[in-house]
Amino acid sequence: MKKRFAIALIAIASALSLTACESSEVVENVKEETVTGAMFERHNIDECYSILVDKDTGVCYLEYNGIREYGIVVLLNTDGTPKIWEE
């Protein structure tokens, strides 16, 4: 399951890397660097993208933090339900 999730993250990051960002490199490996915050755990993908995991619900969000833009969106399963982080 982790391998599928990592592949999905790489595919999402690759597709979204076509937007304006400091570098246009395709993400090869998802970094497992975790930073703990008040509500979320942050799993950095690269300089612009992170996966945020809600500590209470386990719901995953994709965060974009560019030079001039910021965005966050919930990650969904194929059936439209929110993606839950499974370790």
C-alpha positions in Angstrom: 0.0 0.0 0.0 2.9 2.4 0.8 4.4 1.7 -2.6 1.2 2.5 -4.4 0.8 5.7 -2.3 4.4 6.8 -3.1 3.8 6.1 -6.8 0.6 8.1 -6.7 2.4 11.0 -5.0 5.2 10.9 -7.5 2.6 11.0 -10.4 0.8 13.9 -8.8 4.0 15.8 -8.2 5.2 15.1 -11.7 1.9 16.4 -13.2 1.9 19.5 -11.0 5.6 20.3 -11.6 4.6 21.6 -15.0 3.3 24.8 -13.2 5.6 27.7 -12.4 8.1 26.6 -9.8 11.8 27.2 -9.2 12.8 24.0 -10.9 11.0 21.8 -13.5 12.6 18.6 -12.4 10.5 15.4 -12.1 10.4 14.1 -8.6 12.3 10.8 -8.4 11.9 10.0 -4.8 9.5 11.1 -2.1 11.4 12.4 0.9 10.2 10.9 4.2 11.2 14.0 6.1 8.5 14.7 8.7 7.9 17.9 10.5 5.4 18.0 13.3 3.1 21.0 13.6 0.0 21.8 15.7 -2.6 20.1 13.5 -0.6 18.4 10.7 2.4 16.2 10.0 4.3 17.5 6.9 5.9 15.0 4.5 8.0 17.1 2.1 8.1 16.0 -1.6 10.3 18.7 -2.9 10.8 22.5 -2.5 7.2 23.4 -3.5 5.1 20.4 -2.6 4.3 18.6 0.6 1.7 16.1 1.9 0.0 17.3 5.0 -1.6 14.7 7.2 -4.3 15.7 9.8 -3.2 14.3 13.1 -6.8 13.6 14.3 -8.4 12.2 11.2 -5.4 11.0 9.1 -6.8 12.8 6.0 -4.1 13.7 3.4 -3.8 17.1 1.7 -1.5 18.2 -1.1 0.2 21.6 -0.2 1.8 23.8 -2.8 4.0 26.6 -1.5 5.6 28.5 -4.4 7.3 31.9 -4.5 4.1 33.9 -5.0 1.3 31.3 -4.7 0.0 28.9 -2.1 -2.6 26.2 -2.3 -3.9 23.2 -0.5 -6.3 20.5 -1.7 -7.6 17.2 -0.2 -6.3 14.0 -1.8 -9.1 11.7 -2.9 -9.4 7.9 -3.5 -10.8 6.7 -6.8 -14.2 6.5 -5.3 -14.1 10.2 -4.2 -13.6 9.6 -0.5 -10.7 11.4 1.3 -7.3 9.6 1.2 -6.4 8.4 4.7 -2.7 8.1 5.7 -1.8 4.5 6.4 1.7 3.8 7.9 
